[in-house]
Amino acid sequence: MARETKRSGNERFKYGICLNEECPKCKAKEVQQIPMRKEFVCECGSELRECPPPKKGNNKLLLIIIAAIVVVGGIVAAILALGGKSEPVLLTLNKEQVELRVGECDTIVAIVEPAEIDIPVNWSSSDEAVVMVGTTGVVKAIGEGQATLIAMVTPKNGDTVSAKVAVTVIAPEVEDTIAVDSIESNPVTTIEEKQPKTVTEQPKEKSSKPKASKLDLGYATYEPMEGASGIKDGKPNGNGIMRFKSRQTIPGTVDCVAEPGEWVNGMWRDGKVNVGTWYRNDGNQVIVKLGQRYNK
């Protein structure tokens, strides 16, 4: 039985909500007041579902709730429009300065954090007549002088971040030679000079740098960089090169499989690669990171 409410003028009304999902009044759950003498249908012509009359003050509360939903929705939309997940803002290099002879090469490893976000590192040299750098941080000394290598990353949200390495290139090493002219100018040798002389061998000075030792892992050998210990608890730890003797997944990666003869130059922690360059037999150089999958 329909609910009835007395109004002024002794009119009687019924109250209902539209059942047509396409109707704006249905979507708004608006309670409609229909006089008893009229047909119990919505303005759109659809049947109404009878309900109790609205209480006083409900419309104001409903407007407040709708306004709050609109504000919250706008905030969420703004957050999504600004980009979603965060971009890396920290860039560090494994070296601050490098000294090379003309013709020598080295590799500078760039570490972008957080590591789980993949972002390209752009390299440049302040003077390519002194030193050149490739896209993977491989450095080659061209001529004597000084130059600066610059690594840069550009996050989607934020300013460009850069790091620098100072490079000094010196002349190539030249072996000592005996001038032929000096020998021809002194052709006569005295008897005393022909007599053997007793020479007391002086002890060689010990190098101040610790001698790097190789680590045989079975499937590969690991050699720390000169001047670095590079090994901790029998595991690669620090800057070093791992050369593979048999097919093996690069420690620390998911499925980056190195073939015999390939090698990885990078930073190692507890036997696993943190970040480095993988030199493949096909001539490609691939940057590998901790936990990375290999995408050909």
VOBA-1610 file (N, C-alpha, C; in pm, whole numbers, padded with zeros to 5 digits, always signed):
BEGIN
Met+00085-00118+00000Met+00000+00000+00000Met+00088+00123+00000Ala+00055+00222-00079Ala+00135+00345-00090Ala+00127+00425+00038Arg+00242+00485+00074Arg+00245+00572+00191Arg+00180+00706+00155Glu+00110+00765+00249Glu+00042+00891+00223Glu+00082+00992+00329Thr+00099+01115+00286Thr+00134+01223+00379Thr+00043+01342+00351Lys-00017+01400+00456Lys-00106+01515+00438Lys-00025+01641+00422Arg-00061+01723+00327Arg+00001+01852+00305Arg-00107+01959+00315Ser-00064+02085+00298Ser-00162+02195+00303Ser-00261+02179+00189Gly-00386+02214+00214Gly-00489+02199+00113Gly-00542+02058+00106Asn-00512+01978+00210Asn-00560+01839+00220Asn-00518+01754+00102Glu-00405+01792+00035Glu-00354+01706-00073Glu-00283+01587-00012Arg-00291+01478-00081Arg-00221+01358-00039Arg-00118+01324-00146Phe-00001+01273-00099Phe+00109+01245-00191Phe+00165+01106-00168Lys+00228+01058-00272Lys+00311+00936-00264Lys+00454+00976-00301Tyr+00552+00898-00252Tyr+00693+00928-00277Tyr+00761+00806-00340Gly+00842+00834-00438Gly+00907+00723-00507Gly+01039+00763-00573Ile+01118+00659-00611Ile+01247+00677-00680Ile+01238+00612-00816Cys+01288+00681-00919Cys+01281+00631-01056Cys+01364+00503-01071Leu+01313+00408-01153Leu+01383+00281-01176Leu+01457+00280-01309Asn+01447+00387-01386Asn+01516+00395-01515Asn+01661+00440-01492Glu+01760+00349-01511Glu+01900+00379-01482Glu+01957+00489-01571Glu+01891+00518-01683Glu+01937+00624-01772Glu+01886+00761-01730Cys+01792+00764-01638Cys+01730+00890-01594Cys+01822+00959-01492Pro+01844+01092-01506Pro+01927+01165-01409Pro+01872+01157-01267Lys+01740+01157-01252Lys+01680+01150-01119Lys+01704+01013-01055Cys+01710+00908-01139Cys+01741+00774-01087Cys+01886+00769-01038Lys+01978+00824-01122Lys+02120+00825-01084Lys+02144+00903-00957Ala+02066+01011-00937Ala+02083+01095-00818Ala+02005+01041-00698Lys+01928+00930-00718Lys+01847+00872-00612Lys+01750+00977-00553Glu+01700+01060-00644Glu+01612+01168-00599Glu+01473+01113-00565Val+01424+01150-00448Val+01290+01110-00405Val+01189+01209-00464Gln+01094+01154-00543Gln+00996+01240-00610Gln+00862+01235-00536Gln+00800+01352-00529Gln+00669+01364-00463Gln+00561+01369-00570Ile+00469+01271-00568Ile+00364+01259-00671Ile+00228+01269-00602Pro+00143+01364-00647Pro+00007+01370-00591Pro-00068+01239-00615Met-00156+01205-00523Met-00228+01079-00531Met-00314+01071-00656Arg-00362+01187-00704Arg-00453+01183-00817Arg-00379+01164-00950Lys-00244+01176-00947Lys-00167+01159-01070Lys-00108+01020-01080Glu-00067+00984-01202Glu-00005+00853-01225Glu+00131+00847-01155Phe+00163+00735-01091Phe+00284+00720-01010Phe+00403+00681-01100Val+00446+00780-01182Val+00557+00759-01273Val+00650+00880-01265Cys+00776+00860-01312Cys+00877+00967-01315Cys+00848+01062-01430Glu+00918+01176-01428Glu+00905+01271-01539Glu+00949+01210-01670Cys+01044+01109-01660Cys+01090+01045-01783Cys+00991+00942-01834Gly+00881+00916-01757Gly+00780+00821-01796Gly+00799+00683-01739Ser+00909+00660-01664Ser+00936+00528-01608Ser+00866+00510-01474Glu+00847+00384-01436Glu+00780+00350-01312Glu+00864+00394-01193Leu+00796+00436-01086Leu+00865+00475-00962Leu+00855+00362-00860Arg+00963+00348-00783Arg+00959+00254-00670Arg+00927+00334-00545Glu+00814+00293-00477Glu+00766+00370-00363Glu+00866+00365-00249Cys+00882+00480-00179Cys+00974+00491-00066Cys+00919+00589+00034Pro+00978+00594+00156Pro+00932+00691+00256Pro+00963+00833+00213Pro+00889+00931+00262Pro+00919+01070+00228Pro+01054+01112+00286Pro+01127+01201+00220Pro+01257+01245+00272Pro+01243+01325+00399Lys+01341+01306+00489Lys+01340+01382+00613Lys+01398+01521+00588Lys+01358+01615+00671Lys+01407+01751+00656Lys+01558+01755+00682Gly+01629+01832+00601Gly+01775+01846+00618Gly+01855+01746+00539Asn+01790+01639+00484Asn+01863+01536+00409Asn+01922+01591+00280Asn+01850+01682+00214Asn+01899+01736+00088Asn+02028+01813+00107Lys+02035+01888+00217Lys+02157+01965+00244Lys+02274+01871+00271Leu+02247+01766+00350Leu+02353+01669+00379Leu+02399+01599+00252Leu+02304+01567+00165Leu+02338+01501+00039Leu+02428+01590-00047Leu+02396+01721-00050Leu+02478+01814-00128Leu+02621+01822-00073Ile+02632+01819+00061Ile+02764+01824+00123Ile+02845+01698+00087Ile+02780+01582+00090Ile+02848+01456+00057Ile+02894+01457-00088Ile+02804+01503-00178Ile+02840+01508-00321Ile+02958+01601-00344Ala+02957+01718-00275Ala+03067+01814-00291Ala+03199+01754-00243Ala+03193+01679-00131Ala+03314+01617-00079Ala+03369+01513-00176Ile+03278+01435-00236Ile+03322+01333-00333Ile+03388+01398-00453Val+03333+01510-00500Val+03391+01581-00615Val+03531+01631-00583Val+03549+01686-00462Val+03681+01739-00422Val+03783+01627-00414Val+03745+01516-00348Val+03839+01402-00336Val+03873+01346-00473Gly+03773+01335-00560Gly+03799+01284-00695Gly+03895+01373-00772Gly+03882+01506-00754Gly+03973+01598-00820Gly+04115+01583-00772Ile+04133+01561-00641Ile+04267+01541-00585Ile+04330+01414-00641Val+04253+01305-00645Val+04304+01178-00699Val+04342+01194-00846Ala+04258+01262-00923Ala+04287+01282-01066Ala+04414+01363-01085Ala+04435+01464-00998Ala+04556+01546-01009Ala+04681+01465-00980Ile+04672+01376-00877Ile+04787+01291-00844Ile+04820+01199-00960Leu+04718+01139-01020Leu+04742+01049-01133Leu+04799+01124-01252Ala+04752+01248-01274Ala+04801+01327-01387Ala+04946+01366-01371Leu+04993+01376-01247Leu+05131+01417-01222Leu+05231+01306-01241Gly+05186+01184-01263Gly+05285+01087-01306Gly+05286+00951-01244Gly+05214+00920-01138Gly+05219+00785-01084Gly+05341+00762-01000Lys+05420+00662-01035Lys+05534+00624-00951Lys+05648+00724-00965Ser+05729+00732-00858Ser+05836+00829-00851Ser+05950+00795-00945Glu+06026+00898-00985Glu+06141+00881-01072Glu+06269+00893-00989Pro+06381+00837-01038Pro+06505+00845-00962Pro+06558+00987-00956Val+06614+01024-00842Val+06669+01157-00825Val+06814+01151-00779Leu+06871+01031-00763Leu+07008+01018-00714Leu+07094+00946-00819Leu+07205+01010-00856Leu+07298+00953-00953Leu+07439+00959-00895Thr+07504+00843-00884Thr+07642+00837-00835Thr+07727+00757-00933Leu+07857+00786-00934Leu+07953+00716-01020Leu+08053+00642-00935Asn+08110+00532-00989Asn+08203+00450-00910Asn+08342+00512-00900Lys+08366+00622-00975Lys+08495+00690-00968Lys+08474+00841-00973Glu+08563+00915-00903Glu+08558+01060-00906Glu+08665+01118-00999Gln+08776+01046-01016Gln+08881+01090-01106Gln+08953+00970-01165Val+09005+00989-01286Val+09070+00880-01360Val+09196+00936-01426Glu+09304+00855-01425Glu+09425+00892-01498Glu+09454+00780-01598Leu+09469+00816-01724Leu+09492+00720-01831Leu+09608+00766-01917Arg+09672+00668-01981Arg+09771+00702-02085Arg+09699+00703-02220Val+09755+00775-02313Val+09696+00783-02446Val+09677+00642-02503Gly+09555+00613-02548Gly+09524+00482-02604Gly+09460+00386-02506Glu+09467+00414-02376Glu+09408+00324-02275Glu+09257+00347-02265Cys+09187+00245-02212Cys+09042+00251-02194Cys+09006+00220-02049Asp+08888+00262-02009Asp+08835+00233-01876Asp+08683+00237-01885Thr+08616+00194-01778Thr+08470+00197-01774Thr+08425+00268-01648Ile+08338+00367-01664Ile+08278+00437-01551Ile+08137+00382-01533Val+08107+00335-01413Val+07975+00275-01384Val+07887+00379-01316Ala+07770+00404-01375Ala+07672+00498-01319Ala+07566+00421-01242Ile+07535+00466-01120Ile+07436+00401-01034Ile+07320+00497-01014Val+07201+00457-01063Val+07081+00539-01051Val+06992+00478-00944Glu+06949+00559-00850Glu+06861+00510-00743Glu+06731+00590-00741Pro+06618+00522-00714Pro+06603+00380-00680Pro+06630+00289-00800Ala+06695+00174-00772Ala+06746+00087-00878Ala+06636+00020-00959Glu+06514+00006-00901Glu+06409-00068-00973Glu+06351+00011-01089Ile+06382+00138-01100Ile+06331+00218-01211Ile+06438+00230-01317Asp+06406+00190-01439Asp+06503+00193-01550Asp+06496+00329-01619Ile+06609+00401-01620Ile+06615+00531-01684Ile+06750+00543-01752Pro+06755+00594-01876Pro+06882+00600-01949Pro+06976+00705-01889Val+07107+00676-01896Val+07211+00769-01854Val+07277+00826-01979Asn+07280+00956-01991Asn+07342+01023-02105Asn+07482+01072-02068Trp+07581+01035-02152Trp+07721+01068-02124Trp+07770+01174-02222Ser+07865+01258-02175Ser+07929+01356-02263Ser+08068+01386-02210Ser+08156+01436-02299Ser+08292+01475-02263Ser+08311+01623-02291Ser+08379+01692-02199Ser+08403+01835-02219Ser+08505+01861-02329Asp+08588+01760-02362Asp+08688+01776-02467Asp+08717+01639-02529Glu+08655+01612-02644Glu+08672+01482-02707Glu+08808+01465-02773Ala+08887+01572-02780Ala+09024+01558-02829Ala+09112+01497-02721Val+09066+01499-02596Val+09140+01441-02484Val+09084+01304-02449Val+08953+01293-02433Val+08891+01167-02393Val+08751+01159-02453Met+08714+01038-02496Met+08580+01013-02549Met+08510+00911-02460Val+08376+00918-02454Val+08297+00827-02370Val+08179+00776-02451Gly+08152+00644-02438Gly+08040+00582-02508Gly+07912+00587-02427Thr+07805+00534-02484Thr+07673+00538-02419Thr+07667+00451-02294Thr+07760+00357-02278Thr+07759+00269-02161Thr+07868+00306-02060Gly+07932+00422-02078Gly+08034+00465-01983Gly+08174+00417-02014Val+08195+00357-02134Val+08330+00313-02173Val+08410+00434-02217Val+08528+00453-02156Val+08611+00571-02177Val+08736+00533-02256Lys+08777+00620-02351Lys+08902+00598-02425Lys+08981+00728-02428Ala+09110+00717-02387Ala+09199+00832-02388Ala+09248+00859-02529Ile+09231+00983-02577Ile+09267+01019-02715Ile+09398+01098-02720Gly+09410+01202-02639Gly+09529+01286-02641Gly+09559+01341-02503Glu+09682+01391-02484Glu+09723+01443-02354Glu+09641+01566-02316Gly+09611+01575-02187Gly+09536+01690-02137Gly+09440+01649-02027Gln+09346+01739-01996Gln+09246+01715-01893Gln+09107+01743-01949Ala+09012+01664-01903Ala+08873+01682-01948Ala+08780+01633-01838Thr+08654+01664-01853Thr+08552+01622-01756Thr+08446+01540-01827Leu+08415+01423-01770Leu+08306+01340-01821Leu+08182+01369-01737Ile+08069+01387-01805Ile+07944+01422-01737Ile+07839+01317-01767Ala+07778+01260-01659Ala+07665+01167-01672Ala+07539+01239-01626Met+07430+01225-01703Met+07306+01295-01669Met+07185+01202-01684Val+07088+01218-01594Val+06957+01152-01606Val+06850+01260-01592Thr+06739+01240-01664Thr+06630+01337-01659Thr+06502+01267-01615Pro+06463+01281-01486Pro+06338+01219-01438Pro+06217+01283-01505Lys+06106+01209-01510Lys+05982+01265-01565Lys+05933+01380-01479Asn+05948+01364-01347Asn+05904+01468-01253Asn+06025+01519-01178Gly+06080+01632-01219Gly+06194+01686-01148Gly+06300+01737-01243Asp+06405+01795-01183Asp+06513+01853-01261Asp+06614+01746-01302Thr+06694+01779-01403Thr+06801+01689-01448Thr+06907+01674-01338Val+06952+01549-01318Val+07054+01519-01216Val+07180+01478-01290Ser+07297+01527-01244Ser+07423+01498-01312Ser+07532+01461-01212Ala+07636+01394-01263Ala+07755+01360-01185Ala+07875+01370-01278Lys+07993+01404-01222Lys+08110+01430-01305Lys+08230+01346-01263Val+08320+01321-01360Val+08446+01251-01337Val+08557+01332-01403Ala+08661+01363-01326Ala+08776+01436-01381Ala+08874+01335-01442Val+08914+01357-01567Val+09003+01265-01638Val+09131+01338-01678Thr+09245+01275-01644Thr+09375+01327-01686Thr+09439+01225-01779Val+09479+01268-01898Val+09542+01179-01995Val+09688+01221-02010Ile+09778+01124-01990Ile+09921+01151-02001Ile+09978+01077-02121Ala+10105+01105-02151Ala+10170+01047-02270Ala+10181+00896-02256Pro+10181+00822-02368Pro+10195+00676-02361Pro+10333+00639-02307Glu+10339+00523-02243Glu+10465+00477-02184Glu+10563+00439-02295Val+10691+00486-02283Val+10794+00458-02384Val+10905+00376-02319Glu+10944+00265-02385Glu+11050+00180-02332Glu+11186+00248-02351Asp+11276+00227-02253Asp+11411+00282-02260Asp+11489+00216-02372Thr+11562+00295-02453Thr+11644+00241-02562Thr+11785+00298-02554Ile+11885+00229-02611Ile+12024+00274-02614Ile+12052+00332-02751Ala+12101+00454-02753Ala+12129+00522-02880Ala+12247+00455-02949Val+12233+00430-03078Val+12339+00365-03155Val+12460+00456-03165Asp+12439+00588-03177Asp+12547+00682-03191Asp+12642+00678-03073Ser+12586+00660-02949Ser+12671+00658-02831Ser+12762+00537-02829Ile+12719+00425-02886Ile+12802+00304-02891Ile+12914+00322-02991Glu+12879+00377-03109Glu+12981+00394-03214Glu+13086+00498-03175Ser+13050+00595-03091Ser+13145+00698-03052Ser+13248+00647-02952Asn+13226+00531-02889Asn+13320+00472-02793Asn+13347+00327-02832Pro+13420+00304-02944Pro+13442+00167-02991Pro+13544+00091-02910Val+13636+00159-02835Val+13744+00093-02762Val+13700+00067-02621Thr+13715-00056-02575Thr+13680-00093-02439Thr+13806-00136-02367Thr+13835-00080-02252Thr+13956-00114-02177Thr+13941-00250-02113Ile+14058-00306-02068Ile+14057-00439-02004Ile+13978-00434-01875Glu+13991-00322-01802Glu+13919-00312-01676Glu+13768-00319-01697Glu+13722-00259-01804Glu+13578-00259-01831Glu+13529-00398-01866Lys+13620-00485-01920Lys+13579-00620-01956Lys+13570-00711-01835Gln+13637-00675-01725Gln+13634-00759-01607Gln+13495-00754-01544Pro+13446-00870-01501Pro+13313-00871-01436Pro+13317-00796-01304Lys+13214-00726-01278Lys+13203-00651-01153Lys+13102-00717-01062Thr+13138-00714-00935Thr+13046-00771-00836Thr+12941-00667-00802Val+12816-00704-00821Val+12705-00611-00795Val+12619-00665-00683Thr+12599-00583-00586Thr+12513-00623-00473Thr+12369-00585-00508Glu+12285-00685-00512Glu+12145-00661-00550Glu+12071-00594-00435Gln+12010-00483-00465Gln+11934-00409-00365Gln+11792-00462-00357Pro+11738-00471-00237Pro+11599-00518-00225Pro+11502-00422-00290Lys+11407-00477-00361Lys+11307-00395-00429Lys+11208-00336-00329Glu+11169-00212-00359Glu+11072-00148-00272Glu+10935-00212-00291Lys+10869-00230-00182Lys+10735-00287-00188Lys+10636-00179-00232Ser+10544-00220-00314Ser+10442-00127-00361Ser+10351-00088-00247Ser+10316+00040-00244Ser+10226+00087-00138Ser+10083+00040-00160Lys+10052-00001-00286Lys+09917-00046-00318Lys+09903-00195-00288Pro+09790-00237-00229Pro+09772-00380-00204Pro+09760-00457-00335Lys+09824-00571-00341Lys+09821-00651-00461Lys+09685-00722-00475Ala+09620-00704-00590Ala+09489-00767-00613Ala+09508-00917-00634Ser+09419-00996-00580Ser+09426-01141-00594Ser+09302-01191-00666Lys+09320-01292-00752Lys+09207-01347-00826Lys+09132-01447-00739Leu+09004-01459-00769Leu+08918-01553-00698Leu+08858-01648-00802Asp+08883-01780-00786Asp+08831-01880-00879Asp+08698-01931-00828Leu+08591-01903-00904Leu+08455-01942-00865Leu+08410-02071-00934Gly+08499-02133-01012Gly+08462-02254-01086Gly+08409-02219-01223Tyr+08295-02153-01227Tyr+08236-02114-01355Tyr+08297-01986-01409Ala+08372-01913-01322Ala+08432-01785-01362Ala+08546-01751-01268Thr+08627-01654-01309Thr+08729-01598-01221Thr+08694-01453-01196Tyr+08726-01408-01075Tyr+08697-01270-01037Tyr+08827-01203-00996Glu+08852-01084-01053Glu+08975-01011-01024Glu+08939-00869-00983Pro+08973-00829-00858Pro+08944-00692-00815Pro+09025-00591-00894Met+08976-00467-00899Met+09049-00359-00962Met+09178-00333-00884Glu+09281-00283-00952Glu+09408-00255-00887Glu+09388-00153-00775Gly+09446-00184-00659Gly+09437-00094-00545Gly+09315-00117-00458Ala+09227-00212-00495Ala+09108-00241-00416Ala+09113-00385-00366Ser+09063-00406-00244Ser+09060-00542-00191Ser+08965-00627-00274Gly+08840-00580-00291Gly+08748-00643-00385Gly+08695-00778-00347Ile+08736-00836-00233Ile+08689-00968-00192Ile+08654-00962-00043Lys+08538-01017-00007Lys+08496-01020+00132Lys+08430-01155+00161Asp+08482-01224+00263Asp+08431-01357+00300Asp+08430-01453+00182Gly+08534-01444+00099Gly+08546-01535-00016Gly+08450-01505-00129Lys+08392-01384-00131Lys+08298-01347-00236Lys+08340-01214-00298Pro+08307-01192-00427Pro+08333-01062-00488Pro+08261-00951-00411Asn+08334-00845-00378Asn+08275-00736-00302Asn+08356-00609-00329Gly+08306-00523-00416Gly+08377-00402-00454Gly+08386-00392-00606Asn+08480-00313-00654Asn+08498-00296-00798Asn+08585-00409-00852Gly+08541-00476-00957Gly+08619-00585-01014Gly+08558-00640-01142Ile+08630-00737-01201Ile+08588-00798-01328Ile+08567-00947-01307Met+08453-00998-01353Met+08424-01141-01349Met+08427-01194-01492Arg+08519-01288-01518Arg+08534-01348-01652Arg+08480-01491-01646Phe+08388-01523-01738Phe+08316-01651-01732Phe+08388-01759-01813Lys+08403-01876-01749Lys+08465-01992-01813Lys+08360-02089-01868Ser+08240-02085-01813Ser+08131-02171-01861Ser+08001-02092-01856Arg+07897-02146-01920Arg+07767-02076-01928Arg+07707-02064-01788Gln+07670-01941-01749Gln+07625-01918-01612Gln+07544-01789-01605Thr+07437-01791-01523Thr+07362-01668-01496Thr+07450-01573-01415Ile+07455-01447-01456Ile+07535-01349-01385Ile+07480-01335-01243Pro+07563-01360-01140Pro+07514-01353-01002Pro+07448-01220-00970Gly+07327-01227-00914Gly+07253-01107-00879Gly+07144-01073-00978Thr+07152-01124-01103Thr+07048-01100-01202Thr+06951-01218-01205Val+06839-01202-01277Val+06739-01308-01284Val+06770-01406-01396Asp+06792-01357-01517Asp+06815-01447-01630Asp+06913-01389-01731Cys+07010-01309-01684Cys+07116-01260-01772Cys+07224-01368-01776Val+07223-01451-01881Val+07310-01568-01889Val+07434-01533-01971Ala+07551-01542-01907Ala+07678-01514-01976Ala+07735-01643-02035Glu+07794-01630-02153Glu+07858-01743-02221Glu+08009-01742-02191Pro+08077-01857-02213Pro+08222-01861-02192Pro+08292-01753-02274Gly+08387-01684-02210Gly+08460-01577-02276Gly+08401-01440-02252Glu+08278-01432-02206Glu+08217-01302-02176Glu+08258-01257-02036Trp+08244-01124-02008Trp+08286-01074-01878Trp+08203-00955-01836Val+08203-00929-01704Val+08126-00819-01646Val+08221-00734-01561Asn+08225-00606-01593Asn+08306-00509-01518Asn+08210-00421-01439Gly+08216-00425-01305Gly+08122-00344-01228Gly+08147-00349-01080Met+08043-00312-01005Met+08048-00312-00859Met+07975-00435-00806Trp+08033-00504-00709Trp+07980-00629-00655Trp+07957-00615-00506Arg+07850-00677-00459Arg+07820-00679-00316Arg+07779-00819-00276Asp+07854-00878-00182Asp+07825-01014-00133Asp+07812-01113-00248Gly+07900-01102-00347Gly+07903-01198-00457Gly+07805-01169-00569Lys+07725-01064-00557Lys+07624-01033-00659Lys+07655-00897-00722Val+07621-00885-00850Val+07647-00759-00919Val+07546-00655-00872Asn+07597-00536-00839Asn+07509-00425-00805Asn+07472-00348-00932Val+07575-00313-01006Val+07556-00254-01139Val+07688-00267-01214Gly+07681-00295-01343Gly+07803-00311-01421Gly+07774-00322-01570Thr+07881-00340-01647Thr+07870-00353-01792Thr+07905-00496-01832Trp+07814-00559-01907Trp+07830-00698-01952Trp+07884-00694-02095Tyr+08006-00743-02115Tyr+08069-00746-02247Tyr+08043-00883-02310Arg+07958-00884-02415Arg+07914-01008-02477Arg+08003-01047-02595Asn+07997-01174-02630Asn+08077-01224-02743Asn+08030-01168-02876Asp+07905-01120-02882Asp+07853-01065-03007Asp+07893-00918-03026Gly+07974-00864-02933Gly+08022-00727-02944Gly+07935-00625-02873Asn+07818-00665-02825Asn+07730-00572-02755Asn+07775-00553-02611Gln+07747-00434-02558Gln+07774-00404-02418Gln+07641-00374-02351Val+07607-00450-02248Val+07477-00440-02185Val+07495-00400-02039Ile+07421-00297-01995Ile+07423-00259-01854Ile+07337-00358-01775Val+07394-00418-01671Val+07320-00512-01587Val+07313-00458-01445Lys+07199-00487-01378Lys+07178-00439-01242Lys+07125-00554-01156Leu+07131-00534-01025Leu+07081-00632-00929Leu+06933-00658-00954Gly+06896-00785-00971Gly+06758-00824-00990Gly+06704-00804-01129Gln+06788-00768-01225Gln+06742-00737-01361Gln+06714-00863-01443Arg+06613-00854-01528Arg+06589-00956-01631Arg+06651-00907-01761Tyr+06694-00999-01847Tyr+06760-00961-01972Tyr+06657-00952-02083Asn+06640-00831-02137Asn+06549-00810-02249Asn+06632-00792-02375Lys+06626-00890-02464Lys+06705-00883-02587Lys+06649-00776-02679
//
